[in-house]
Amino acid sequence: MIAVSQAPALPPLWLGLVVAVAGVLALLFLRAPWRILGACLAAAGLAAAYGQALLERRLPDACERVPMLVSGTVASLPRVTPFPDGRRQQRFEFISDSLPLAHCRGPRRLLLNYAGEAELVPGERWQFDVLLRRPWGLANPGSFNMQSWYAQTGIDAVGSVRRAAPARRMADAGPRSAHQRYRQRLSEQILVALGEGPASAILRAVVVADRSGLNHELWALFRQYGISHLLVISGLHVGMVAACGYFVGSMAAGMLALLRGGRGAVLAGPLCALLLATAYTTLAGFSLATTRAWLMLFCFLLAILCGRPGLSWNNLLVAAAVLLALNPLAALGAGFWLSFCSVACLLWLALWRPQAGLAERWLGTHAYMCLAMLPLSGWWFGGASQVAALANAALVPLLGLFVVPLALAGVALAAIGIDLATSLWALAAWPLQQLLPLGAGLAERHPDWLYRSFTPTFPAIGLALVALALAVMPLRRFVKLLLLPVLLVPLLTPLHGHRGVKADAVQVIAIDVGQGTAVLVYDRSHALLYDTGGGVPGGPDLADEVIVPLLRSRGISRLDTLVVSHADHDHIGGLGTLRRRLPVDALLVGADLADEPQAQPCRAGMAWRWPGGSRFQVLAPAPGEQRSSNDSSCVLRIEAHGQSLLLPGDIGADRERELVRYWREGLASRLALAPHHGSNTSSSSAWLRQVEPELVIYTHGRANPYGHPAAAVRDRHVQQGIATRSTALEGALEWTLRPHRTPQLMTERSRFPRYWEH
């Protein structure tokens, strides 16, 4: 199933079903050696059929941004996001009855954004006027593609509710979504009891998995300390609740044994653990993480109930098989690998240290698990906390033995109408209210102490895994002291020089930042970034989510030059993040950003070279010009190894004609970004005739509300015989420029194509 999830294409649905049936028959009727083949065939056939069904439900291209009235049911707890201007947005899953247009009727599960005033309640039936698009993500080296999450959760289309027609509530919620409404009511009660703030947000997150209050800053703080997993109800939380249930059940079993004895006393512990874990998973809304944790726990407890060892490798494999059978794309997420690898490490540790004392077991387990997560954290997240062992050793028992039990006790009291619930929630939030300001202050003063960014290579990960396996084995102490540092050092040692570029080459990457611009140019020792993409105002920006991970994956730890063309948010949105996250030797800005601290305004005629021969020249603006923000863009031309690249920002047609009159043949470039993302106000015929590009790049978002690139601009390029490429359709576009060679282009979506990315 994991192999099929990485396939570039799938066989027809009927063939997948035939293969699955053949595999099941082999499992039932053939001998042991053939049963392995049968299991593989059944898994592959099931995964292929699942994938084909997923693709058939996807929104067709022709239906993107077509206004439609859809009716259906609110299927999830709305996630509320406030904006700095006072507006708020509710994001929720919506099960549609069917789409009104016959050729658009595949999608069923929609992910919608609603900015209206109405309070949405799970289970209610609504009618919305929506604009939909395919579940698409940004495709770049080194960063997360949201399409994998859409595929895991079965989202068929995403979109926004329009205000052209008022949203209409069609019916109240029914009994099927009662647990979702109870979750919403509990979240509101906790919010009323504690008010706004990070402690209240954390309590709502760990009780009912409502992440509405978890802003970007809080996630970043917890990541620095290596405790982000505490904000998500997952195996740790479900396991702690199950342990409480097991303890209560065992105590009851002991009392029952004194009175009656019998088999029922033995079963009480596991059954009570399963009951409380199931109730907690229901409170969490059966999310991906909680469902995965519940399945693992169920397999372990079922083995105990059947008189077999609970903590065993077989049970872990059964849990993984069951999860993949229910959702063959579950392995696309980092959570799958982190969860199962964590349990596997715990089993390995228990295998070699079964008789350790309590203190040694607790501290040793935390230290070992932090080491064990280093390779995975580096691979999935590009870094790890340097204080994770200490932070987890302190905060896991705090949440597990104090915060979560008190919060859930408050839930139980609220359910039966006892007023003490508010007091328990306040008591549970108290230690968080004391610790969070201290942690934030330390992170602000000494960020380098807490978190280390690194991107491991495959050999380094392999050596680290060998080190982790040897660390708990009964080897001589001097052997461990000699081998372990040698095996772990390559994981954390930064490589000298930039990766992914040959000694005589220059790499040019048009980064996929959606509706915005970011272009990276680098060689073995120098790097320039033109524009920083955008992001959500008041939330995460694309520099943090896309550009910094890309730089890290290429071994770029500083920028020689950062150019911000002008002040539009889709060009300047990541400037603050980049300046905080890595050194910038020189910052050049457009004319409307002249007041930016420690920045130098772009001036026509500025030029510089890199030692390898690459030449950079600013073509606009001229000193003293007074123009609109777009027309004051910093226009940059780059020459490298006989190739040329023109980066024009968001200039319009009038500005283009002025530059044509002044620079004439100085504008000629083989590669060029389309001005203003291909807007109809730019890319004039005079501009194209003078620049004479062989290839034009559109940097834009898929199905964006501005209609970029405009049809007239696309037609103009076709008429003049100019080839075009699109970051929205192809992901990041990367050229390798080498002396006396044709530029080589690699698109991110063609590098590792997967069927669910189509």
C-alpha positions in Angstrom: 0.0 0.0 0.0 2.8 2.4 0.8 4.4 1.7 -2.6 1.1 2.3 -4.4 0.7 5.6 -2.6 3.9 6.8 -4.3 3.0 5.6 -7.8 2.8 8.2 -10.6 -0.3 6.6 -12.0 -2.9 3.9 -11.2 -4.4 1.0 -13.1 -8.2 1.2 -13.9 -10.6 0.7 -11.0 -11.8 -2.7 -12.3 -8.2 -4.0 -12.4 -7.5 -2.9 -8.9 -10.6 -4.7 -7.6 -9.6 -7.9 -9.6 -6.1 -7.9 -8.1 -7.6 -7.4 -4.6 -10.0 -10.3 -5.0 -7.2 -12.5 -6.3 -5.0 -11.6 -3.3 -7.8 -12.4 -0.9 -8.4 -15.8 -2.6 -4.7 -16.6 -2.3 -4.7 -15.7 1.4 -7.7 -18.1 2.0 -6.8 -21.1 -0.1 -3.1 -21.2 -0.8 -0.2 -22.5 1.3 2.0 -20.2 3.5 4.6 -19.0 1.0 1.9 -17.9 -1.5 -0.1 -16.2 1.2 2.6 -13.5 1.4 2.1 -12.8 -2.3 -1.6 -12.9 -1.8 -1.4 -10.3 1.0 0.7 -8.0 -1.2 -1.7 -8.4 -4.1 -4.7 -7.7 -1.9 -3.1 -4.6 -0.4 -2.0 -3.3 -3.7 -5.4 -3.9 -5.3 -7.2 -2.3 -2.4 -4.9 0.8 -2.5 -5.3 1.1 -6.2 -9.1 0.9 -6.0 -9.1 3.4 -3.2 -6.9 5.8 -5.2 -9.1 5.6 -8.3 -12.2 6.3 -6.2 -10.4 9.3 -4.7 -9.5 10.7 -8.2 -13.0 10.2 -9.5 -14.4 12.4 -6.8 -12.0 15.2 -7.5 -13.3 18.5 -8.8 -12.8 18.7 -12.6 -10.6 21.5 -13.9 -13.5 23.1 -15.8 -15.4 23.6 -12.5 -12.8 25.7 -10.7 -14.0 29.1 -9.6 -17.5 28.5 -11.2 -20.1 30.0 -8.9 -22.4 27.2 -7.5 -25.1 26.9 -4.9 -24.4 23.8 -2.9 -26.5 22.3 -0.1 -25.3 19.8 2.5 -24.2 19.2 6.1 -21.5 20.8 8.2 -19.4 17.7 9.0 -16.7 19.0 11.4 -16.1 21.4 14.2 -15.5 24.8 12.6 -12.0 26.1 13.1 -12.2 29.8 13.8 -9.4 32.1 12.7 -9.5 35.8 13.8 -7.8 38.4 11.6 -6.0 41.7 12.7 -8.8 43.8 11.2 -11.4 42.2 13.4 -12.9 39.8 10.9 -12.9 36.1 11.5 -13.1 33.0 9.3 -14.6 29.6 10.0 -13.0 26.7 8.2 -15.0 23.4 8.1 -15.7 20.2 6.3 -18.9 20.1 4.4 -20.6 17.0 2.9 -22.5 18.2 -0.2 -25.6 16.5 -1.5 -24.4 17.0 -5.0 -23.0 19.9 -7.1 -25.6 21.5 -9.3 -23.7 21.3 -12.6 -23.8 17.8 -14.2 -20.2 17.8 -15.2 -19.1 18.8 -11.6 -20.9 16.2 -9.5 -18.0 14.1 -8.4 -17.0 15.9 -5.2 -18.7 15.1 -1.9 -16.4 16.2 0.9 -15.6 19.9 0.6 -13.3 22.1 2.8 -14.9 25.5 2.9 -13.9 29.0 4.4 -16.8 31.1 5.6 -16.3 34.7 6.7 -20.0 35.5 7.5 -21.5 36.3 10.8 -23.5 33.1 11.4 -22.3 30.6 13.9 -21.9 27.2 12.2 -22.9 24.1 14.2 -21.8 20.6 13.2 -24.7 18.6 11.8 -26.7 21.6 10.5 -27.8 21.6 6.9 -26.9 24.8 5.0 -27.0 26.2 1.5 -23.9 28.2 0.4 -22.9 30.1 -2.8 -19.3 28.8 -3.3 -16.3 29.1 -5.5 -14.4 25.8 -5.6 -11.0 24.6 -6.7 -9.2 21.4 -6.8 -7.4 20.4 -3.6 -4.0 21.7 -4.6 -0.8 22.4 -2.7 2.5 24.2 -3.2 5.2 21.9 -4.6 8.8 22.8 -3.7 12.0 21.0 -2.7 12.3 20.5 1.1 8.8 21.6 2.2 5.4 20.1 2.9 2.8 19.7 0.1 -0.7 20.3 1.4 -2.0 17.9 -1.3 -0.8 14.9 0.7 -3.0 16.0 3.7 -6.0 16.5 1.3 -5.5 13.0 0.0 -5.2 11.5 3.5 -8.4 13.2 4.7 -10.4 12.6 1.5 -11.0 16.2 0.6 -12.5 16.4 -2.9 -12.5 20.2 -3.3 -11.7 23.3 -1.4 -13.3 26.7 -1.7 -14.8 29.8 -0.1 -18.4 30.9 0.5 -19.3 33.9 -1.5 -21.3 36.8 -0.2 -23.2 37.3 -3.5 -26.0 35.1 -2.1 -26.7 34.9 1.7 -25.9 31.6 3.3 -29.1 29.9 4.3 -29.6 27.5 7.2 -31.9 24.7 5.9 -32.3 22.4 8.9 -31.1 22.0 12.5 -28.5 19.4 13.4 -29.6 15.8 13.6 -28.5 13.1 16.1 -25.7 11.7 13.9 -23.4 14.6 14.7 -24.3 14.9 18.4 -20.7 14.2 19.5 -19.4 17.1 17.3 -22.0 19.5 18.8 -20.9 18.4 22.3 -17.3 19.1 21.4 -18.3 22.6 20.2 -20.3 23.2 23.3 -17.4 22.1 25.6 -14.9 24.3 23.6 -17.2 27.3 24.1 -17.6 26.5 27.8 -13.8 26.4 28.3 -13.4 29.6 26.4 -16.0 31.4 28.6 -14.4 30.0 31.7 -10.8 31.0 30.9 -11.2 33.7 28.3 -8.9 34.2 25.3 -5.2 33.3 25.7 -2.7 30.6 25.0 -3.6 28.5 28.1 -7.3 28.5 27.1 -6.3 27.5 23.6 -4.1 24.6 24.8 -6.8 23.3 27.1 -9.4 23.3 24.2 -6.8 21.6 22.0 -6.1 18.8 24.4 -9.7 18.3 25.5 -11.8 18.4 22.3 -9.1 18.9 19.6 -10.3 22.5 18.8 -7.2 24.2 17.5 -8.9 27.6 16.8 -6.9 29.4 19.4 -3.5 27.8 18.5 -1.9 30.6 16.5 1.4 30.5 14.6 3.4 31.9 17.4 2.3 29.3 19.9 3.1 26.4 17.4 6.5 28.0 16.8 7.2 28.2 20.6 6.3 24.6 21.2 8.4 23.5 18.2 11.4 25.2 19.7 11.1 23.2 22.8 10.3 19.9 21.0 6.9 19.6 22.5 4.6 20.3 19.5 3.1 16.8 19.9 1.5 18.0 23.2 -0.8 20.3 21.3 -2.3 17.5 19.2 -4.4 14.7 20.8 -2.4 11.7 19.7 -0.9 8.5 21.0 0.6 10.2 24.1 -2.7 11.7 25.2 -4.8 8.6 24.4 -2.2 6.4 26.0 -2.2 8.4 29.2 -6.0 8.3 29.4 -6.0 4.6 28.7 -3.4 4.1 31.5 -5.7 5.9 33.9 -8.5 3.7 32.8 -6.3 0.6 33.2 -5.4 1.7 36.7 -9.1 2.3 37.7 -10.1 -0.9 36.1 -7.4 -2.9 37.8 -8.3 -1.4 41.2 -11.9 -2.4 40.6 -10.7 -5.8 39.5 -8.8 -6.3 42.7 -11.8 -5.5 44.8 -13.9 -7.8 42.6 -11.4 -10.6 43.0 -11.7 -10.3 46.8 -15.4 -10.7 46.5 -16.0 -13.1 43.6 -12.8 -13.8 41.7 -13.1 -15.2 38.2 -12.2 -14.1 34.7 -14.1 -10.8 34.9 -11.6 -9.4 37.3 -8.8 -10.0 34.8 -10.7 -8.3 32.0 -11.7 -5.2 33.9 -8.4 -3.3 33.4 -8.1 -3.6 29.6 -11.9 -3.0 29.1 -11.9 0.1 31.3 -8.8 1.4 29.4 -10.4 0.8 26.1 -13.7 2.5 27.2 -12.0 5.7 28.4 -9.7 5.8 25.4 -12.7 5.5 23.1 -14.5 8.2 24.9 -11.5 10.5 24.6 -11.1 9.7 20.9 -14.7 10.6 20.4 -14.1 13.9 22.2 -11.3 14.5 19.8 -13.6 14.0 16.8 -11.8 10.8 15.5 -9.1 12.9 13.8 -6.3 11.2 11.9 -3.9 11.3 14.8 -6.4 10.1 17.5 -7.8 7.4 15.2 -4.3 6.1 14.6 -3.5 6.1 18.3 -6.8 4.4 19.1 -6.2 1.6 16.6 -2.7 0.9 18.0 -4.2 0.8 21.5 -7.0 -1.4 20.5 -4.7 -4.0 18.9 -2.5 -4.0 22.1 -5.5 -4.3 24.4 -7.2 -6.9 22.3 -4.1 -9.1 22.5 -4.2 -8.8 26.3 -7.9 -9.7 26.4 -7.1 -12.8 24.3 -4.4 -13.8 26.7 -1.5 -12.9 24.5 1.4 -10.4 25.2 0.2 -6.9 24.6 3.4 -5.0 23.8 4.7 -7.0 20.9 6.0 -6.3 17.4 3.2 -8.4 15.9 0.5 -6.2 17.4 2.3 -3.1 16.1 2.3 -4.6 12.6 -1.3 -5.5 12.9 -2.2 -2.0 13.9 -0.3 -0.6 10.9 -2.0 -3.1 8.6 -5.5 -2.2 9.9 -4.8 1.5 9.6 -3.6 1.2 6.0 -6.5 -1.1 5.1 -8.9 1.6 6.4 -6.9 4.5 4.7 -4.3 3.3 2.2 -2.9 6.9 2.1 -2.3 7.2 5.8 1.4 6.7 5.3 1.7 10.0 3.5 1.8 11.9 6.7 4.7 12.5 9.1 2.4 11.5 12.0 2.2 7.9 10.7 5.9 7.4 10.7 6.6 9.3 13.9 3.9 7.4 15.8 4.8 3.9 14.7 8.6 4.5 14.9 8.1 5.9 18.4 6.3 2.8 19.5 8.9 0.6 17.7 11.7 2.4 19.6 9.9 1.9 22.9 9.6 -1.8 22.1 13.3 -2.0 21.2 14.2 -0.2 24.4 12.0 -2.5 26.5 13.6 -5.6 24.8 17.1 -4.7 26.1 16.2 -3.0 29.4 13.3 -4.8 31.0 14.5 -4.5 34.6 15.4 -0.8 34.7 14.4 1.2 37.8 11.6 3.7 37.7 13.8 6.8 37.7 16.2 5.3 35.2 13.3 4.1 33.0 11.6 7.5 33.0 14.7 9.7 32.3 16.4 7.2 30.1 13.3 6.7 28.0 12.9 10.4 27.4 16.5 10.8 26.5 16.5 7.8 24.2 13.2 8.9 22.5 14.6 12.4 21.8 17.7 10.8 20.2 15.5 8.4 18.3 13.4 11.3 16.9 16.4 13.3 15.6 16.6 11.6 12.2 12.9 11.7 11.6 12.6 15.3 12.8 15.4 16.4 10.6 13.9 14.6 7.6 10.3 15.8 8.0 10.8 19.1 9.7 14.3 20.2 9.0 15.5 20.4 12.6 15.0 19.4 16.2 14.9 21.0 19.6 18.1 20.8 21.6 16.2 20.8 24.9 13.5 18.3 23.9 14.6 15.7 26.5 14.4 18.1 29.4 11.2 19.8 28.2 9.4 16.5 27.7 10.7 15.0 30.9 9.0 18.0 32.7 5.9 18.7 30.6 4.8 15.2 29.7 4.0 14.3 33.4 2.6 17.8 34.0 0.1 17.4 31.2 -0.4 13.7 31.7 -0.9 13.7 35.5 -2.2 17.1 36.1 -3.6 19.2 33.2 -5.4 16.6 31.1 -6.9 14.6 34.1 -8.2 17.9 35.7 -9.5 19.1 32.3 -11.3 15.9 31.6 -12.6 15.8 35.2 -14.1 19.2 34.5 -15.7 17.7 31.3 -17.3 15.0 33.4 -18.6 17.5 36.0 -19.9 19.8 33.2 -21.8 16.8 31.7 -23.7 16.3 34.9 -24.2 20.0 35.6 -21.9 20.5 38.6 -20.5 24.0 38.8 -17.0 22.9 39.8 -16.1 22.3 36.2 -15.0 26.0 35.8 -12.7 25.7 38.8 -11.1 22.5 37.6 -10.4 24.1 34.2 -8.9 27.2 35.8 -6.7 24.9 38.0 -5.6 22.9 35.0 -4.7 26.1 33.1 -2.8 27.6 36.0 0.6 25.9 35.4 0.4 26.7 31.7 -0.3 30.4 32.5 2.9 30.5 34.6 5.2 28.6 32.3 4.2 30.0 28.9 5.6 33.5 29.5 8.8 32.1 30.9 9.2 29.8 27.9 8.4 32.6 25.4 10.9 35.0 27.1 13.7 32.4 27.0 13.0 31.6 23.3 13.1 35.3 22.5 16.4 36.0 24.3 18.2 32.8 23.3 16.6 31.2 20.2 19.8 29.5 19.2 20.0 27.6 22.5 16.7 25.9 21.9 16.4 24.7 18.3 18.9 23.4 15.7 18.1 23.4 12.0 19.6 20.6 9.9 18.7 18.5 6.9 20.2 15.0 7.1 21.4 13.0 4.1 20.4 9.4 3.6 23.8 8.1 4.8 23.6 10.2 7.9 20.2 8.8 8.7 21.4 5.3 8.2 24.4 5.8 10.6 22.1 7.4 13.1 19.7 4.4 13.0 22.7 2.1 13.6 23.7 4.2 16.6 20.2 4.1 18.1 20.1 0.3 17.8 23.5 0.0 19.5 22.8 2.5 22.2 20.6 0.2 24.3 22.4 -3.1 23.6 24.6 -4.6 26.2 27.9 -3.4 24.8 31.0 -2.3 26.7 30.8 1.3 27.8 34.0 2.3 25.9 32.6 0.8 22.7 29.5 3.0 23.0 31.5 6.1 23.9 33.6 5.5 20.8 30.9 4.4 18.3 27.9 6.5 19.2 29.4 10.0 18.6 31.0 8.8 15.4 27.7 7.6 14.1 25.6 10.6 15.3 28.0 13.4 14.3 27.2 13.2 10.5 23.6 13.7 11.3 24.2 17.1 12.9 27.3 18.4 11.1 26.4 21.0 8.5 28.0 20.4 5.1 30.3 23.1 3.7 29.0 24.7 0.5 25.6 24.7 -1.1 24.0 21.5 -2.1 22.5 20.6 -5.5 24.8 22.7 -7.6 28.0 21.8 -9.5 31.2 23.8 -9.2 30.7 25.5 -12.6 26.9 25.9 -12.4 24.4 28.4 -11.3 20.9 27.3 -10.1 17.8 29.4 -10.7 14.6 28.4 -8.9 11.2 30.0 -9.5 9.7 29.0 -6.2 6.0 27.9 -6.0 4.6 30.4 -3.4 1.1 30.5 -4.9 -0.1 34.0 -5.8 3.2 35.7 -5.3 6.8 35.8 -6.3 10.1 34.3 -5.0 13.1 33.5 -7.1 16.3 32.0 -5.8 19.6 32.2 -7.6 22.7 30.5 -6.2 26.1 28.9 -6.9 28.4 27.0 -4.7 29.1 29.9 -2.3 26.7 32.7 -3.0 22.9 33.1 -3.0 20.4 35.8 -4.0 16.7 35.8 -3.3 14.3 38.0 -5.3 11.0 38.6 -3.3 9.7 36.6 -0.4 6.2 35.4 -1.3 3.1 36.3 0.8 1.2 34.5 3.5 -1.8 35.0 5.8 -1.8 38.4 7.5 -1.2 37.8 11.2 -0.5 34.1 10.5 2.3 32.0 9.0 4.0 33.3 5.9 5.5 31.4 3.0 9.0 32.3 3.9 8.6 30.1 7.0 6.7 27.4 5.3 8.4 27.2 1.9 11.5 29.4 1.4 13.4 28.7 4.6 12.9 24.9 4.2 14.1 25.1 0.6 17.2 27.1 1.6 17.9 24.6 4.4 17.6 21.7 2.0 20.2 23.2 -0.3 22.6 24.0 2.5 22.1 27.8 2.2 22.6 29.3 5.7 22.9 33.0 4.6 21.9 35.3 1.8 24.4 37.5 0.1 21.6 39.6 -1.4 17.8 39.8 -0.7 15.8 41.9 -3.1 12.2 42.9 -2.3 10.8 44.4 -5.4 8.0 46.5 -3.8 5.6 46.6 -0.8 2.7 44.4 -2.0 2.1 41.6 0.5 2.6 38.8 -2.0 6.2 40.0 -2.5 7.2 41.3 1.0 5.2 38.9 3.2 8.2 36.8 4.3 10.7 39.6 4.8 10.5 39.7 8.6 10.8 35.9 8.9 13.9 35.7 6.6 15.7 38.5 8.5 15.0 36.7 11.7 15.9 33.2 10.5 19.2 33.8 8.6 21.8 36.5 8.0 21.3 38.8 5.1 24.4 40.7 3.9 22.6 43.2 1.7 18.9 44.1 1.4 17.7 46.0 -1.7 14.2 47.3 -1.8 11.8 49.0 -4.2 11.2 52.7 -4.1 8.1 52.4 -1.9 10.1 50.6 0.8 12.9 53.2 1.2 12.1 53.4 5.0 12.8 49.7 5.6 15.5 49.5 8.3 19.0 48.6 7.2 17.9 48.5 3.5 19.3 50.1 0.4 16.9 51.4 -2.2 17.2 49.9 -5.7 18.7 52.4 -8.2 18.8 52.0 -11.9 22.4 51.3 -12.9 23.5 49.5 -9.7 25.5 46.4 -10.6 27.7 43.7 -9.0 29.4 40.4 -9.8 30.0 37.1 -8.1 33.5 35.5 -8.3 32.1 32.9 -10.7 31.2 35.5 -13.2 27.5 36.0 -12.6 26.5 39.6 -13.1 23.5 41.4 -11.6 22.1 44.8 -12.7 19.2 46.9 -11.5 17.3 48.4 -14.3 14.7 50.4 -12.4 13.6 52.5 -10.5 15.7 55.6 -11.2 16.4 57.9 -8.2 13.7 60.4 -7.4 10.9 58.8 -9.4 7.4 59.0 -7.9 5.3 56.1 -9.1 2.7 53.7 -7.9 3.8 50.8 -5.8 3.7 48.3 -8.7 5.6 50.6 -11.1 8.2 51.4 -8.4 9.2 47.7 -8.5 12.9 46.9 -8.4 13.6 45.4 -11.9 16.7 43.1 -11.9 18.5 41.5 -14.8 20.9 38.6 -14.2 23.6 37.1 -16.5 25.2 33.8 -15.8 27.2 31.5 -18.1 25.9 33.1 -21.3 22.2 33.0 -20.1 20.1 35.9 -18.9 17.1 36.2 -16.6 14.8 39.3 -16.2 12.8 39.8 -13.0 10.4 42.7 -13.5 8.3 42.7 -10.4 4.7 44.0 -10.9 5.3 46.8 -13.4 2.5 47.7 -15.8 2.4 48.4 -19.5 3.2 52.1 -19.3 6.3 51.4 -17.2 7.3 48.6 -19.6 7.3 51.1 -22.5 9.4 53.5 -20.6 12.0 50.8 -19.9 11.9 49.8 -23.5 12.7 53.3 -24.6 15.6 53.7 -22.2 17.3 50.3 -22.1 16.4 49.0 -25.5 18.5 45.9 -26.2 19.7 46.0 -22.6 16.4 44.3 -21.7 17.0 41.2 -23.9 16.8 38.1 -21.8 16.4 34.4 -22.5 14.3 33.7 -19.4 11.8 36.2 -17.9 9.2 36.4 -15.3 5.8 37.6 -16.6 5.3 41.1 -15.1 2.6 41.2 -12.4 2.0 37.4 -12.6 0.6 37.7 -16.1 -1.9 40.4 -15.4 -3.7 42.0 -18.3 -2.2 45.3 -17.4 1.3 44.1 -18.2 3.3 42.0 -20.8 2.7 44.5 -23.6 3.6 43.6 -27.2 6.4 46.3 -27.1 7.9 44.7 -24.0 7.8 41.2 -25.4 9.4 42.3 -28.7 12.2 44.1 -26.9 12.9 41.5 -24.2 12.6 38.6 -26.8 12.4 35.8 -24.2 12.5 32.2 -25.2 10.6 31.3 -22.1 8.3 33.3 -19.8 7.4 32.1 -16.3 4.1 32.7 -14.6 4.4 32.9 -10.8 0.8 32.6 -9.7 -1.7 30.6 -7.6 -3.9 28.0 -9.1 -7.5 29.3 -9.8 -6.6 32.6 -8.2 -9.3 35.3 -7.8 -7.4 37.7 -10.1 -7.5 35.6 -13.2 -3.7 35.5 -13.5 -2.4 34.8 -16.1 -4.9 36.7 -18.2 -6.2 35.0 -21.4 -5.0 37.9 -23.5 -1.5 37.7 -22.1 -1.4 33.9 -22.8 -2.6 34.5 -26.3 0.1 37.2 -26.8 2.8 34.8 -25.8 1.5 32.2 -28.2 1.2 34.7 -31.1 4.9 35.7 -30.6 6.0 32.1 -30.3 7.2 32.4 -26.7 7.0 29.3 -24.5 5.5 29.6 -21.1 5.8 27.7 -17.8 3.6 28.0 -14.6 4.6 27.5 -11.0 0.9 26.8 -10.1 0.7 23.9 -12.5 4.3 22.5 -12.3 5.5 23.5 -8.9 8.9 25.0 -8.4 10.8 25.5 -11.7 14.6 24.9 -11.5 17.1 25.7 -14.2 20.8 24.6 -14.1 23.0 27.1 -16.0 26.4 25.8 -17.1 29.0 27.2 -19.5 28.4 26.3 -23.2 25.4 24.2 -22.4 21.6 24.5 -22.9 19.9 25.3 -19.6 18.4 22.3 -18.0 14.9 22.6 -16.5 13.4 20.4 -13.8 9.9 20.9 -12.5 9.1 19.8 -8.9 5.9 18.0 -9.9 7.8 15.9 -12.4 10.7 15.1 -10.1 8.7 12.7 -7.9 5.2 12.4 -9.5 2.4 10.9 -7.4 -1.0 10.1 -8.7 -2.8 12.1 -6.0 -1.0 15.2 -7.1 -2.8 15.3 -10.4 
